[in-house]
Amino acid sequence: MAEPEQILNASNADDTTRVKKVSLDTLDEAHRVPVTKAILNILSTDLAESTFCQIVDGLPLAAVYDEAYCDTLMDAKHPAFQHEKLCPGVNEETRNLYSEFAPTQLQFEITVLSRYQAASPGSQLFKTLLIEITALSIHQVAVMLFNLDTSRHKADNVASWAPPKENKLWWRFNPNGPLPTLFCHSWYTNYEQYPEGVADMVGFWAENRILGGVILFDRATPDSGAVYIHPDWRDVTYRICQLLDTQKQELLDFLQSESPQSATPLPIRPDEHNLVRVDPEEPITLTKVYRHIWERKPPPEYAGDERSGDVYDPLNFPTKLDKYDARSRWRTRFDRY
């Protein structure tokens, strides 16, 4: 049985430098079995297969852009809209990669697995960390697939397409030109500071497509059990929402289900009942709601700020008091940071 101290003391092959990441093999059975089941249940869904097929293909399907909250293409002439179906052979290649995959291939930060190993099975902390490791797994599988460099679109330059300079609106929001990949959640594009670079952008995109958003946590009170989701879906708020207890339990039930295909709660869609929300415009060093401290910078001024609007917007601000408070934070942002 692996103890937390053993995980923390794990070292790499040459025994000279402490390993920063370890596999699920370092966990005891009581912790390894539930997380392995959770990962496999996620991967067994049609939603996951469709998401990972698109990464193997090299471009999102055109329908994905219409489903997002933010119009990342911002030009009806963008050639990405012509990619309406997967390229030949992608489904077969993805399924072959699936057949070769085992959860033990994944590597996790020692601190995460150590806390999970130390948590009593069934406890609130155990369940919260189970969700975190599952989200990390989706992200990591997406990174691995993207790094295989299987794209069928290397020569067509679709991802690097940009409109003429006459399209002033596009260039206002993209002053540095197009992002290096079209697999992107609009709030998670700071690839220059990501450990895996562009591949991490793809990982965040995959989380959104499968889980319904990027999964975040209250790092100020890590034992609180609060789980947050940051969606990028049309007709869903752009703000970070704390999952309801019922949503969290439905997700946990699915992750441990013996028949995950029968009733999946994915993707999770926050609505007017998710009243606890966080402004993504605020620095994560202030809100303390994040998963990795490097994942997101405050948006640049040219991107605008949805809190600044005068009109009440119940999709994003479920109560008028919430709207008032958010607008106050917008007004005082330069005084506070």
VOGU-3710 file (C-alpha; in Angstrom, 3 decimals, decimal comma):
1> maepeqilna> 0,000/0,000/0,000  1,381/3,401/-1,003  1,396/5,981/1,770  1,340/9,759/1,102  4,945/10,007/2,224  5,979/7,374/-0,307  4,337/9,331/-3,098  6,079/12,506/-2,012  9,417/10,697/-1,928  9,070/9,168/-5,392
11> snaddttrvk> 12,078/9,836/-7,631  12,858/9,533/-11,300  14,764/6,822/-13,116  18,229/8,152/-12,328  17,394/8,744/-8,627  19,081/12,117/-8,694  16,147/14,501/-9,023  12,776/14,394/-7,308  9,981/13,576/-9,714  7,308/16,224/-10,017
21> kvsldtldea> 4,696/13,834/-11,407  3,772/10,220/-10,713  1,267/7,688/-12,031  -1,845/6,199/-10,463  0,211/3,083/-9,667  1,507/4,921/-6,625  -1,969/4,855/-5,043  -3,347/2,073/-2,874  -6,257/0,040/-4,213  -8,927/1,950/-2,281
31> hrvpvtkail> -7,883/5,140/-4,054  -6,674/3,776/-7,396  -9,813/1,805/-8,294  -12,319/4,712/-7,997  -10,199/7,140/-9,991  -9,462/4,551/-12,680  -13,191/3,856/-13,020  -13,894/7,599/-13,224  -11,386/8,096/-16,054  -12,641/5,091/-18,017
41> nilstdlaes> -16,272/6,124/-17,559  -15,512/9,541/-19,022  -13,599/8,056/-21,944  -16,423/5,625/-22,693  -18,858/8,399/-23,593  -19,689/9,386/-27,150  -18,989/12,962/-26,092  -15,380/12,144/-25,196  -14,823/10,122/-28,365  -16,200/12,936/-30,531
51> tfcqivdglp> -14,000/15,483/-28,748  -10,823/13,441/-29,062  -11,593/12,563/-32,690  -11,570/16,267/-33,508  -8,156/16,657/-31,902  -6,798/13,742/-33,933  -8,364/15,301/-37,034  -6,644/18,608/-36,335  -9,638/20,975/-36,460  -12,877/21,369/-34,510
61> laavydeayc> -16,054/20,645/-36,425  -17,894/23,698/-37,709  -20,814/23,132/-35,313  -18,494/23,697/-32,339  -18,108/27,391/-33,149  -21,877/27,903/-33,164  -22,134/26,246/-29,751  -19,608/28,526/-28,048  -20,444/31,628/-26,017  -17,739/33,669/-27,685
71> dtlmdakhpa> -17,435/34,074/-31,435  -13,751/33,228/-31,700  -13,733/33,197/-35,526  -15,523/36,574/-35,904  -15,743/36,288/-39,677  -18,374/34,358/-41,648  -15,814/33,741/-44,389  -13,462/31,825/-42,114  -12,613/28,498/-43,846  -13,076/26,639/-40,522
81> fqheklcpgv> -16,837/26,813/-41,127  -16,354/24,449/-44,066  -15,071/21,644/-41,805  -18,435/19,986/-41,245  -17,306/16,378/-40,797  -14,244/14,453/-39,701  -11,620/13,556/-42,268  -11,499/9,943/-43,492  -9,782/7,516/-41,138  -9,988/9,726/-38,040
91> neetrnlyse> -12,584/7,632/-36,221  -10,592/4,447/-36,762  -7,307/6,027/-35,711  -8,858/7,467/-32,551  -10,365/4,116/-31,598  -7,000/2,446/-32,137  -5,407/4,991/-29,817  -8,175/4,320/-27,301  -7,439/0,603/-27,397  -3,787/1,273/-26,518
101> faptqlqfei> -4,596/3,627/-23,647  -4,490/2,815/-19,939  -5,065/5,324/-17,108  -1,701/4,341/-15,625  -0,051/6,126/-18,578  -1,155/9,453/-17,112  1,119/11,453/-14,827  -0,109/13,737/-12,037  1,528/16,251/-9,771  2,740/14,568/-6,608
111> tvlsryqaas> 0,933/17,037/-4,385  -2,440/16,202/-5,953  -2,068/12,437/-5,623  -0,625/12,794/-2,147  -3,654/14,744/-0,924  -5,966/12,240/-2,606  -4,111/9,292/-1,031  -4,396/10,951/2,377  -8,142/11,560/2,043  -10,460/8,959/3,558
121> pgsqlfktll> -12,446/7,159/0,822  -15,937/8,590/0,677  -15,014/11,830/2,454  -15,787/15,238/1,002  -12,112/15,866/0,236  -11,821/12,448/-1,442  -14,789/13,241/-3,724  -13,529/16,709/-4,595  -10,070/15,408/-5,479  -11,634/12,596/-7,508
131> ieitalsihq> -13,310/15,263/-9,652  -10,058/17,212/-9,914  -8,041/14,185/-11,034  -10,738/13,312/-13,573  -10,593/16,819/-15,052  -6,798/16,643/-15,123  -7,071/13,314/-16,939  -9,294/14,711/-19,688  -6,903/17,625/-20,063  -3,879/15,355/-20,207
141> vavmlfnldt> -5,368/12,951/-22,754  -6,135/15,937/-24,991  -2,557/17,187/-24,593  -1,172/13,758/-25,450  -3,327/13,448/-28,570  -2,490/16,950/-29,772  1,226/16,293/-29,294  0,984/13,217/-31,523  0,712/15,740/-34,368  -1,849/13,738/-36,356
151> srhkadnvas> -3,568/16,768/-37,908  -4,940/16,312/-41,413  -4,869/20,085/-41,888  -1,201/21,024/-41,746  -1,123/22,178/-45,362  -4,437/24,011/-45,643  -3,548/26,818/-43,169  -7,103/26,952/-41,802  -5,937/27,477/-38,219  -3,662/30,370/-39,209
161> wappkenklw> -6,196/32,111/-41,458  -6,789/35,811/-40,858  -9,102/38,257/-42,645  -7,895/41,369/-44,467  -6,984/44,377/-42,354  -10,264/45,953/-43,483  -12,015/43,723/-40,960  -11,282/46,158/-38,161  -13,445/44,370/-35,605  -11,498/41,096/-36,000
171> wrfnpngplp> -8,144/42,859/-35,751  -9,297/44,879/-32,742  -9,860/41,681/-30,790  -6,919/39,858/-32,382  -4,176/42,517/-32,609  -1,459/39,843/-32,645  -3,122/37,766/-35,335  -4,815/34,370/-34,968  -4,166/32,064/-32,044  -1,953/29,041/-32,796
181> tlfchswytn> -4,906/26,635/-32,590  -8,669/26,759/-33,060  -9,096/24,358/-30,143  -9,638/27,021/-27,526  -11,807/28,026/-24,608  -11,942/31,798/-25,010  -10,721/32,474/-21,447  -7,793/30,013/-21,547  -5,479/31,184/-24,302  -2,323/32,301/-22,450
191> yeqypegvad> -0,293/29,521/-24,023  2,991/31,388/-23,658  2,949/30,654/-19,922  1,454/27,154/-20,057  3,732/24,208/-19,187  2,604/22,359/-22,319  2,229/25,492/-24,404  -0,450/25,342/-27,092  -1,336/21,775/-26,101  -2,699/23,071/-22,790
201> mvgfwaenri> -5,093/25,300/-24,723  -6,379/22,139/-26,375  -6,706/20,484/-22,959  -8,898/23,286/-21,612  -11,012/23,130/-24,770  -11,536/19,397/-24,284  -12,616/19,902/-20,664  -15,227/22,374/-21,811  -16,543/20,071/-24,529  -16,771/17,018/-22,275
211> lggvilfdra> -17,459/18,303/-18,757  -19,207/21,522/-19,731  -16,400/23,844/-18,677  -12,987/24,067/-17,084  -13,130/22,642/-13,552  -11,806/24,986/-10,848  -11,537/25,014/-7,057  -11,502/27,349/-4,081  -7,780/27,477/-3,345  -8,294/29,827/-0,381
221> tpdsgavyih> -10,170/27,084/1,486  -9,102/23,874/-0,301  -10,962/21,602/2,115  -14,291/23,353/1,514  -15,400/20,842/-1,110  -16,527/23,605/-3,463  -16,198/22,783/-7,162  -16,512/25,474/-9,821  -17,033/25,296/-13,568  -16,090/27,869/-16,205
231> pdwrdvtyri> -18,210/27,241/-19,305  -17,938/28,477/-22,878  -21,331/27,603/-24,336  -23,985/29,577/-26,156  -26,944/30,421/-23,896  -24,858/29,639/-20,797  -23,198/32,282/-18,633  -19,610/33,242/-19,327  -18,968/33,552/-15,574  -17,450/30,949/-13,266
241> cqlldtqkqe> -20,166/29,083/-11,337  -20,015/26,979/-8,208  -21,635/23,611/-8,828  -24,747/22,885/-6,818  -24,514/19,965/-4,411  -26,913/18,074/-6,698  -24,731/18,730/-9,763  -21,630/17,607/-7,941  -23,329/14,432/-6,725  -24,705/13,623/-10,185
251> lldflqsesp> -21,197/13,931/-11,581  -19,762/11,706/-8,846  -22,509/9,116/-9,382  -21,695/9,062/-13,083  -17,959/8,701/-12,470  -18,588/5,582/-10,368  -21,476/4,195/-12,424  -21,436/0,614/-13,669  -23,299/1,754/-16,820  -22,003/5,257/-17,638
261> qsatplpirp> -23,624/5,369/-21,067  -27,133/5,014/-19,662  -27,465/8,390/-17,948  -24,713/10,946/-18,311  -25,029/14,421/-16,762  -22,477/15,759/-19,231  -21,885/18,382/-20,310  -22,856/20,237/-17,148  -24,791/23,424/-17,919  -24,960/26,023/-15,144
271> dehnlvrvdp> -28,238/27,952/-15,072  -30,192/30,444/-12,980  -29,953/28,147/-9,958  -26,157/28,480/-9,816  -26,152/31,670/-7,803  -22,569/31,552/-6,505  -20,527/33,065/-9,318  -17,084/34,552/-9,831  -16,094/37,204/-12,353  -13,444/35,770/-14,691
281> eepitltkvy> -12,289/39,337/-15,312  -10,933/39,467/-11,755  -7,326/38,274/-11,199  -7,250/34,735/-9,879  -4,786/35,898/-7,233  -7,723/37,842/-5,756  -10,604/35,408/-6,279  -8,511/32,338/-5,326  -10,741/30,288/-7,634  -8,572/28,380/-10,077
291> rhiwerkppp> -6,919/25,026/-10,620  -3,465/26,191/-11,689  -2,113/29,620/-10,842  -0,815/29,954/-14,410  -4,021/29,155/-16,255  -5,557/32,568/-16,885  -4,531/36,220/-17,027  -7,020/39,082/-16,626  -8,268/40,025/-20,104  -6,679/42,992/-21,886
301> eyagdersgd> -8,597/46,266/-21,978  -9,396/45,899/-25,682  -11,395/42,739/-24,929  -14,027/44,732/-23,046  -15,787/43,807/-19,817  -19,316/42,403/-19,728  -19,833/43,752/-16,222  -19,850/47,292/-17,595  -23,253/47,063/-19,287  -26,203/49,107/-18,019
311> vydplnfptk> -28,873/46,635/-19,071  -29,793/43,873/-16,630  -28,587/40,542/-18,021  -30,153/37,606/-16,128  -28,182/34,998/-18,086  -24,926/36,221/-16,603  -26,186/37,959/-13,463  -29,049/35,938/-11,952  -30,123/38,701/-9,558  -30,114/42,470/-9,837
321> ldkydarsrw> -27,968/42,663/-6,712  -25,430/40,370/-8,383  -25,392/42,681/-11,406  -24,977/45,755/-9,189  -22,083/44,195/-7,264  -20,354/43,028/-10,436  -20,652/46,482/-12,009  -19,187/47,990/-8,835  -16,206/45,658/-9,139  -15,768/46,775/-12,738
331> rtrfdry> -15,829/50,460/-11,754  -13,250/49,989/-9,015  -10,985/47,496/-10,815  -8,123/49,975/-11,340  -8,240/51,021/-7,701  -8,013/47,417/-6,506  -5,390/45,934/-8,863
//
